[in-house]
Protein backbone atom coordinates (compact mmCIF):
# COMPACT_ATOMS: atom_id res chain seq x y z
CA UNK A 1 0.00 0.00 0.00
CA UNK A 2 2.82 2.38 0.87
CA UNK A 3 4.55 1.66 -2.42
CA UNK A 4 1.34 2.21 -4.41
CA UNK A 5 0.72 5.49 -2.58
CA UNK A 6 4.32 6.55 -3.22
CA UNK A 7 3.96 5.75 -6.92
CA UNK A 8 0.84 7.94 -7.11
CA UNK A 9 2.66 10.78 -5.33
CA UNK A 10 5.65 10.44 -7.67
CA UNK A 11 3.37 10.50 -10.74
CA UNK A 12 1.57 13.60 -9.45
CA UNK A 13 4.93 15.26 -8.77
CA UNK A 14 6.24 14.36 -12.23
CA UNK A 15 3.16 15.86 -13.88
CA UNK A 16 3.16 19.02 -11.77
CA UNK A 17 6.90 19.59 -12.12
CA UNK A 18 6.70 18.93 -15.86
CA UNK A 19 3.92 21.51 -16.22
CA UNK A 20 5.83 24.03 -14.13
CA UNK A 21 9.06 23.51 -16.09
CA UNK A 22 7.17 23.88 -19.37
CA UNK A 23 5.51 27.09 -18.19
CA UNK A 24 8.79 28.50 -16.87
CA UNK A 25 10.46 27.69 -20.19
CA UNK A 26 7.63 29.36 -22.10
CA UNK A 27 7.84 32.47 -19.95
CA UNK A 28 11.64 32.51 -20.25
CA UNK A 29 11.13 32.72 -24.01
CA UNK A 30 8.19 35.15 -23.96
CA UNK A 31 9.64 37.75 -21.60
CA UNK A 32 12.78 38.53 -23.65
CA UNK A 33 10.73 38.51 -26.84
CA UNK A 34 8.32 41.05 -25.41
CA UNK A 35 11.16 43.14 -23.97
CA UNK A 36 12.95 43.27 -27.32
CA UNK A 37 9.73 44.25 -29.00
CA UNK A 38 9.81 41.59 -31.71
CA UNK A 39 9.16 44.12 -34.47
CA UNK A 40 5.41 44.61 -34.99
CA UNK A 41 4.59 42.41 -32.01
CA UNK A 42 4.20 45.42 -29.72
CA UNK A 43 1.60 47.04 -31.95
CA UNK A 44 -0.75 44.09 -31.79
CA UNK A 45 -3.89 43.88 -29.65
CA UNK A 46 -4.08 41.92 -26.39
CA UNK A 47 -6.03 39.14 -28.08
CA UNK A 48 -3.34 38.85 -30.75
CA UNK A 49 -0.66 38.71 -28.05
CA UNK A 50 -2.48 35.87 -26.32
CA UNK A 51 -2.95 33.99 -29.59
CA UNK A 52 0.71 34.46 -30.48
CA UNK A 53 1.85 33.27 -27.01
CA UNK A 54 -0.52 30.30 -27.20
CA UNK A 55 0.92 29.27 -30.54
CA UNK A 56 4.61 30.06 -29.89
CA UNK A 57 4.92 29.00 -26.26
CA UNK A 58 4.14 25.64 -24.78
CA UNK A 59 2.00 26.79 -21.84
CA UNK A 60 -0.49 24.72 -19.90
CA UNK A 61 -4.13 25.48 -20.61
CA UNK A 62 -4.68 26.84 -17.08
CA UNK A 63 -1.80 29.31 -17.39
CA UNK A 64 -2.84 30.25 -20.92
CA UNK A 65 -6.37 30.97 -19.69
CA UNK A 66 -5.03 33.06 -16.79
CA UNK A 67 -2.88 35.10 -19.21
CA UNK A 68 -5.80 35.47 -21.63
CA UNK A 69 -8.09 36.74 -18.89
CA UNK A 70 -5.48 39.20 -17.72
CA UNK A 71 -4.70 40.55 -21.17
CA UNK A 72 -8.36 40.65 -22.16
CA UNK A 73 -8.95 43.27 -19.47
CA UNK A 74 -6.99 45.76 -21.54
CA UNK A 75 -8.40 46.96 -24.82
CA UNK A 76 -5.05 47.00 -26.60
CA UNK A 77 -1.46 46.23 -25.94
CA UNK A 78 0.53 49.41 -25.40
CA UNK A 79 4.10 49.74 -26.60
CA UNK A 80 5.12 50.35 -23.01
CA UNK A 81 5.00 46.65 -22.22
CA UNK A 82 6.66 46.95 -18.84
CA UNK A 83 3.47 46.16 -16.92
CA UNK A 84 2.83 42.93 -18.82
CA UNK A 85 6.47 41.95 -18.66
CA UNK A 86 6.38 42.59 -14.91
CA UNK A 87 3.31 40.40 -14.54
CA UNK A 88 4.87 37.68 -16.67
CA UNK A 89 8.05 37.87 -14.56
CA UNK A 90 5.93 37.58 -11.41
CA UNK A 91 4.18 34.55 -12.92
CA UNK A 92 7.55 33.02 -13.79
CA UNK A 93 8.84 33.69 -10.25
CA UNK A 94 5.69 32.13 -8.82
CA UNK A 95 6.14 29.08 -11.03
CA UNK A 96 9.79 28.81 -9.97
CA UNK A 97 8.80 29.08 -6.29
CA UNK A 98 6.10 26.46 -6.82
CA UNK A 99 8.61 24.19 -8.56
CA UNK A 100 11.12 24.65 -5.75
CA UNK A 101 8.39 23.87 -3.22
CA UNK A 102 7.29 20.80 -5.21
CA UNK A 103 10.89 19.55 -5.38
CA UNK A 104 11.36 20.04 -1.64
CA UNK A 105 8.04 18.31 -0.96
CA UNK A 106 8.99 15.43 -3.26
CA UNK A 107 12.36 15.02 -1.51
CA UNK A 108 10.66 14.99 1.90
CA UNK A 109 8.03 12.53 0.70
CA UNK A 110 10.70 10.29 -0.82
CA UNK A 111 12.77 10.42 2.38
CA UNK A 112 9.71 9.57 4.50
CA UNK A 113 8.82 6.71 2.16
CA UNK A 114 12.37 5.38 2.24
CA UNK A 115 12.43 5.54 6.04
CA UNK A 116 9.04 3.80 6.24
CA UNK A 117 10.14 1.08 3.84
CA UNK A 118 13.39 0.56 5.80
CA UNK A 119 11.40 0.23 9.02
CA UNK A 120 8.88 -2.14 7.43
CA UNK A 121 11.66 -4.20 5.83
CA UNK A 122 13.48 -4.48 9.16
CA UNK A 123 10.25 -5.48 10.92
CA UNK A 124 9.55 -8.04 8.19
CA UNK A 125 13.06 -9.48 8.55
CA UNK A 126 12.68 -9.74 12.33
CA UNK A 127 9.23 -11.32 12.03
CA UNK A 128 10.49 -13.78 9.42
CA UNK A 129 13.36 -14.82 11.69
CA UNK A 130 10.96 -15.19 14.63
CA UNK A 131 8.54 -17.19 12.48
CA UNK A 132 11.32 -19.51 11.32
CA UNK A 133 12.52 -20.03 14.92
CA UNK A 134 8.98 -20.84 16.02
CA UNK A 135 8.48 -23.17 13.05
CA UNK A 136 11.67 -25.00 14.05
CA UNK A 137 10.43 -25.24 17.64
CA UNK A 138 7.06 -26.50 16.42
CA UNK A 139 8.86 -29.07 14.29
CA UNK A 140 10.78 -30.40 17.29
CA UNK A 141 7.57 -30.33 19.36
CA UNK A 142 5.83 -32.29 16.60
CA UNK A 143 8.62 -34.90 16.68
CA UNK A 144 8.40 -35.13 20.46
CA UNK A 145 4.60 -35.37 20.29
CA UNK A 146 4.80 -38.14 17.71
CA UNK A 147 7.22 -40.05 19.96
CA UNK A 148 4.95 -39.60 22.97
CA UNK A 149 1.93 -40.77 20.94
CA UNK A 150 3.83 -43.91 19.92
CA UNK A 151 4.78 -44.51 23.56
CA UNK A 152 1.16 -43.99 24.61
CA UNK A 153 -0.09 -46.46 21.98
CA UNK A 154 2.51 -49.02 23.11
CA UNK A 155 1.57 -48.46 26.77
CA UNK A 156 -2.14 -48.84 25.98
CA UNK A 157 -1.43 -52.09 24.06
CA UNK A 158 0.70 -53.37 26.96
CA UNK A 159 -2.01 -52.42 29.45
CA UNK A 160 -4.66 -54.23 27.41
CA UNK A 161 -2.40 -57.27 27.20
CA UNK A 162 -1.67 -57.11 30.95
CA UNK A 163 -5.37 -56.75 31.80
CA UNK A 164 -6.18 -59.76 29.61
CA UNK A 165 -3.43 -61.74 31.34
CA UNK A 166 -4.77 -60.59 34.74
CA UNK A 167 -8.28 -61.79 33.92
CA UNK A 168 -6.91 -65.19 32.87
CA UNK A 169 -4.77 -65.25 35.99
CA UNK A 170 -7.77 -64.53 38.23
CA UNK A 171 -9.65 -67.45 36.72
CA UNK A 172 -6.59 -69.67 37.09
CA UNK A 173 -6.02 -68.49 40.66
CA UNK A 174 -9.65 -69.22 41.54
CA UNK A 175 -9.34 -72.70 40.15
CA UNK A 176 -6.05 -73.31 41.94
CA UNK A 177 -7.46 -71.92 45.18
CA UNK A 178 -10.38 -74.32 44.84
CA UNK A 179 -7.99 -77.21 44.16
CA UNK A 180 -5.83 -76.21 47.15
CA UNK A 181 -8.81 -75.99 49.46
CA UNK A 182 -9.97 -79.41 48.28
CA UNK A 183 -6.51 -80.89 48.88
CA UNK A 184 -6.36 -79.25 52.25
CA UNK A 185 -9.69 -80.79 53.21
CA UNK A 186 -8.54 -84.22 51.94
CA UNK A 187 -5.26 -83.96 53.86
CA UNK A 188 -7.08 -82.90 56.99
CA UNK A 189 -9.33 -85.92 56.56
CA UNK A 190 -6.30 -88.15 56.06
CA UNK A 191 -4.73 -86.87 59.21
ABEGO torsion letter per residue (X at the ends): XAAAAAAAAAAAAAAAAAAAAAAAAAAAAAAAAAAAGGEAAAABBAAAAAAAAAAABBBBAAAAAAAAAAAAABABBBABAAAAAAAAAAAAAAAAAAAAAAAAAAAAAAAAAAAAAAAAAAAAAAAAAAAAAAAAAAAAAAAAAAAAAAAAAAAAAAAAAAAAAAAAAAAAAAAAAAAAAAAAAAAAAAX
